[in-house]
Amino acid sequence: MWLRPPVSALHTSSGQVVDPSFGDGRQQIIEDQVHAAAAAHPGVLSILDLRGWLERSGLLDDPAARPDDMHLSEESATRVATEWLGPELLRLAGR
């Protein structure tokens, strides 16, 4: 299983800097390779879209959910696990 990651940023003394790999195509290269591997091996590799779920849930840009614009707060991580990741893993396991 591969989790499509949310865009991350770093806080520096000069302000917020979005991880350059999300703007220069490196993340897209990874995503393309994962999709190709999933297509070549159906039923072996699953892709779960964490970024999309965070966008739809409103957590992606919520400062309380991602206080450093990279990591989830404990409360938000618990919400991700109970509302989305846990059910998705059970679905992949056929339960």
N, C-alpha and C positions, 0 to 999 in steps of 0.2 A: 504494500500500500504506500502511496505517495500522497502527502498533504501538500496541496498547492498553497504556498505561504502568502501571508499578507505582506504588502509593501512595508518595509521597515525604515526607520530613520534613526539617526544618532543626534543626541544633543551635545553640542560643543560650545566652547566659550563664545564663538561667533554666531551661535543660533542653531537651528535645526537643519540637519543635512540628510536628505533622503539617500538611502543606500544606493550608490551609483549603479550597482548591478541591475537595478530595476529600471533604469533609464537608458542604459547603454546596450541593451540587448542580451546581456549574459543570462539573466533569468529566463528570457524567452527561449534561448538555446536549450537550457535545462528542461524547460517545459515541453519544447518540441521533441526532445529526446525521450522524455518519459511517455509522452503520448504515442510515439513511434513504438516504444517497447511494449506498451499496453496493447496496441493494435497487433503487434507481432505475437503476443502471448496472451490471448484472451483467456480470462478466468484465472490468470496467474498474478497479474498486476492490476490493482485498482487505484483509481485516482479519486481522492476526496478533495473538494474545493473549499478549504478553510477560508481563503480570502473571500470567496463569494458569500459564504455563510456569514462571515463577520460583517461584510457590506450590508447584506439584507437585514441583519439583526440590529444594525446601528452601532455595533461595538467597534468597528474598524477605526473610526475617527473620534471615538469618545475618550476624552482625556482621563476619565476615571477608570475606564476599562484597560487602557494602554498608557499608563502614566509616563512612560519614557518613549512612547511611539514605537516600541519594539516588542516588549514583553507584556503579557496579560497580567492584570492584577489577580490575586488569589480568587477573589469573588468572580471575576470574569472567566478565569480558567475553569472554575467549577461549573459555571453556566455553560461554557462550550462543551465540557465533558458530559454533562447531564442532558442538555437539550439537543446536542448535535452529534458529537463524536461517539459517545456510547451507543446511541441508536444506529448510527452509520456502521459501526463495527459489528453490531448484532445483525444488521441487514446483510453485510458481507459474509458473515458466518452462516447465513441461512436460517437465522432464528427469528 
